[in-house]
Amino acid sequence: MAYNNLTYVIYPVADIGNIDFDCFRQNAPEDITDLDSIKTALRVDNNDANFILKYEGAKPRCIYGTTVYDHETILGIVNDQNGDWWTDVEV
């Protein structure tokens, strides 16, 4: 997969009902009212407040007004050990 063709946004979990998942590279959670279902389908921050969406091409209407990130930038956000997205995985 060519990740450099993807664009990412960070979106509030509370507003997940506004998302048309047909416009994104992720599948919709089975139950958008259940946090565990959301966390199974999407990358959610440690505060359970935001999730990451990715898309290719034009910015979908349902996320107008949000900040967009390229692949390198979103990796920097999720890999920041002091940030809200860091998950320490022991190998």
C-alpha positions in Angstrom: 0.0 0.0 0.0 1.3 3.4 -0.9 0.8 5.3 2.4 2.1 8.6 0.9 -1.2 8.7 -1.1 -3.2 8.7 2.1 -4.4 11.7 4.1 -5.4 11.5 7.8 -7.6 13.4 10.2 -8.2 13.2 13.9 -11.9 13.3 14.7 -13.9 13.3 18.0 -15.4 10.1 19.1 -18.5 12.0 20.2 -19.1 13.0 16.6 -18.7 9.6 15.0 -22.3 9.6 13.9 -21.4 12.4 11.4 -19.0 10.2 9.5 -19.9 8.5 6.2 -17.5 5.5 6.4 -17.9 4.9 2.6 -15.6 7.9 2.1 -12.7 6.4 4.2 -10.2 3.5 4.1 -11.6 2.0 7.4 -14.7 0.0 7.9 -17.4 1.4 10.2 -17.5 0.0 13.7 -20.3 -2.5 14.2 -21.9 -0.3 16.8 -21.0 3.4 16.7 -22.6 3.9 20.2 -20.3 1.3 21.8 -16.7 2.5 22.6 -15.3 -1.1 22.6 -16.7 -1.6 19.1 -15.2 1.8 18.0 -11.8 0.8 19.5 -11.9 -2.5 17.7 -12.4 -0.9 14.3 -10.4 2.4 14.6 -7.3 3.8 16.2 -8.6 5.7 19.3 -6.4 7.9 21.6 -5.7 7.0 25.2 -8.4 9.4 26.5 -11.0 7.7 24.3 -11.8 11.2 22.9 -10.5 11.0 19.3 -10.0 8.6 16.5 -8.0 8.6 13.3 -9.5 8.4 9.8 -7.7 8.0 6.6 -8.7 8.7 3.0 -7.3 9.0 -0.5 -8.2 11.8 -2.9 -10.5 14.7 -2.2 -11.4 15.6 1.4 -14.8 14.1 2.3 -17.5 16.6 3.1 -18.2 15.2 6.5 -14.8 16.3 7.8 -14.6 19.8 6.3 -13.0 22.1 8.9 -10.7 19.4 10.3 -6.9 19.5 10.2 -5.3 17.0 7.7 -2.1 15.2 8.2 0.2 13.3 5.8 1.5 9.8 6.7 4.8 11.0 8.2 3.1 13.5 10.4 0.4 11.1 11.7 3.2 8.6 12.5 5.0 11.3 14.5 1.8 11.9 16.5 1.0 8.3 17.3 4.6 7.4 18.0 5.2 10.4 20.4 5.9 8.6 23.7 4.6 11.6 25.6 1.4 12.0 23.5 -2.2 10.9 23.8 -1.8 8.2 21.2 1.3 6.3 22.5 0.7 2.6 23.3 3.6 0.8 24.9 3.7 -2.7 23.3 6.1 -5.1 25.0 7.6 -7.6 22.6 
